[in-house]
Amino acid sequence: MLSFYIIVSLTIFLIIYGAIEYQLHQKNLKSIPIRIHINGTRGKSSVTRLIGAGLRAGGLKTITKVTGTFPRIILADGSEAIVHRKEQANILEQLDIIKFCSKQQADVLIIECMALQPIYQKITEHQMIKADIGVITNIRLDHLDVMGPTLDDVAKAICGTIPKKSKLFTSEDRYLGFMQKIAIKRKTKIHNSDPKTITNDDLKGFSYIEHKDNIALALDICTELGVDRSIALPEMKRSKPDEGVLRRFTVNENGKRIHFYNALAANDPESTIMIWDAIRNQSEESEHFMFLLNTRQDRQDRAIRLVDMMSQLDYGSIGLVGESLDMVVTMCEKQDIPTTKIHAIGAKPTLEQYHDLCEASLSNTTIIAIGNMGAGGAELSEHFENIHQTSN
């Protein structure tokens, strides 16, 4: 009987505690005038950072939280703090960010969606953030083990974060009609950003290769909140980019000039092909192109799709680094990629990988690194960056 009373008492306590926590969270939410929730397959972190920079330039006290390659909180003065995690990422950390933002009396909170499971994406928006402005950058094939198996399934999952009685900004064209149907049901106005509004001159001044879609989306939101693009854009160019953005590093080794593009955050075929086309269009015809595929053992589905993509493109060679090397070599062989094109390097120390890649390169080579930032990808890119900085 005593155990029964203990269980009942504990249950009542938890219910009361949960109710109090819920009310405190609602109070924190209401204290933040503008909440922007950013979701999508690609570009979330970049768009989050761009909007934050633009709004700060316009005088709005803005706090930004990016999941990105490495999670960060960007404070109102533009400085950054690392998000330390004792365990694996959990959507409950968003509650702490909202509480922090409320204490800081911020005008704006910009927060990147960190949920993958469709139900958690819905909970994050409709129970935790309740955005005034929702953002969907794009919808592409990735995380099919969680959101798949089809692109339509991914679209349904991501659109779970379309807010109610608010505004939605997106650069996505393919699923715009689908998004509009959901937005109508939720009484939300939708705005489709047009990358054609961004000129090549607008791209000048960025320290990395930024996509027009991301800039257009960020500028439209800044304009919506009263910050003119003439004020927002210069600050976007000055802001610190996410570690996963597309950047080019040039090194000179043994008479070879090697351009290394860090496109490791582009881990779906559609995004990778867009980057491939952009690089090809600004490169010399004589350049030797090498795809560098970095594989994680727990992301073999990505490797399958990217190897299939590479089998359909015209390039000089492939470098394979990271985990599951034998498996990826077999994938390439099954796609009839000539073994003479394949340089199987694997999960070696960073310096050894660097030297092997330089050895495999020709006199004028462009390496496009794709696949994963993890499993040594970030370290290899950082090594190319360090050599680039000391030799240029």
Protein Blocks (a to p, Z undefined) as FASTA:
>chain_A
ZZmmmmmmmmmmmmmmmmmmmmmmmmmmmmpmbacddedjehklmmmmmmmmmmmmnopa
cddddfklbdcdddfkopacddddfbdcdfklmmmmmmmmmmnopabdcdddfbfblklm
mmmmmmmnopabdcdfbacdehklmmmmbfklmmmmmmmmpcehiadddfbfklmmmmmm
mmmmnopacddddfklpcfklmgopabdcdfklmmmmmmmmmmnopafklmmmmmmmpcc
dfkbccdddddeehiacddddfklmccfklmmmmmmmmmmmccfkbccdddddddfklmm
mmmmmmmmmmmpccfbdcdehehklmmmmmmmmnopafklpccebjadfklmmmmmmmmp
cfbdcdddehifggolmmmmmmmmmmmmmmZZ
